[in-house]
Amino acid sequence: MNNRKLQDFHHYKGDSLTRYEKVERKVIEIILSIKDYSSRKDSKVFEFMHACGSIQIARILAQKRKLNVDIAATATILHDIQTISSGKYKDHAKLSTPIAENLLKEFNFPKKEIEIITNAILHHSEKEIYTKEPYAELVKDADVFECSLYKNAEGFYKIHKPPHIYKEYVSRIKKVRKELGAAC
């Protein structure tokens, strides 16, 4: 624990939230406001669970990797904002980037943080490509690891991903499990 002034937990209410918390609240409000998921590939429940699960994994990974937890969490909560908004996956990383940038500007994020966060979002679907960008790698890892925790995830990846990309998904999952001290 740090030495910040002791305060009551805010439950994501009120105006005293940080800009990071305001983005998190906004994304969850977007998910909860969607009326018709019948024509969508994923359910509202999955989008909610994936957003919340991914962000918590991102927080843990950011702490372990000594990265800024708020930046990591914000990039992760926004990584699928296009899919959340439209229900479509095609080019969702690329299409999520300007949506995320607009939200970040709305909440007065500094230019440098916008660049880091949108870069991570833009490249999060490139699981088979390893970079030296720590936040992009963290979002990729949090995304694939969180999805791996669902029943039949491995089967989904085998069916929907080319073999070389499937292999990289499995590699990332094993790497994160080892990093977190979880059994492979």
Long-range contacts (C-beta under 8 A, 24 or more apart in sequence): 18-70, 19-107, 19-108, 19-109, 20-70, 20-71, 20-73, 20-74, 22-107, 23-74, 23-77, 23-78, 23-103, 23-104, 23-107, 24-55, 24-73, 24-74, 24-77, 26-103, 26-107, 27-51, 27-77, 27-78, 27-81, 27-84, 28-52, 30-81, 30-84, 30-85, 31-84, 34-84, 37-87, 39-87, 40-87, 41-87, 41-88, 41-89, 42-83, 42-87, 47-80, 47-83, 47-84, 50-80, 50-146, 50-147, 51-77, 51-80, 51-84, 53-146, 53-149, 54-79, 54-142, 54-143, 54-146, 55-142, 57-141, 57-142, 57-145, 57-146, 57-176, 58-138, 58-139, 58-142, 60-180, 61-138, 61-141, 61-142, 61-176, 61-179, 61-180, 62-138, 64-179, 64-180, 65-134, 65-138, 67-134, 67-135, 67-138, 71-113, 71-116, 71-117, 71-135, 72-135, 72-138, 72-139, 72-142, 74-104, 74-113, 74-117, 75-116, 75-117, 75-120, 75-121, 75-135, 75-138, 75-139, 76-138, 76-139, 76-142, 76-143, 78-103, 78-104, 78-117, 78-121, 79-120, 79-121, 79-124, 79-139, 79-143, 81-121, 92-125, 93-121, 93-122, 93-123, 93-124, 93-125, 93-126, 94-122, 96-121, 96-122, 97-121, 97-122, 127-165, 127-168, 127-169, 127-172, 128-164, 128-165, 128-168, 140-172, 141-172, 141-175, 141-176, 144-169, 144-172, 144-173, 144-176, 145-172, 145-173, 145-176, 145-177, 148-173
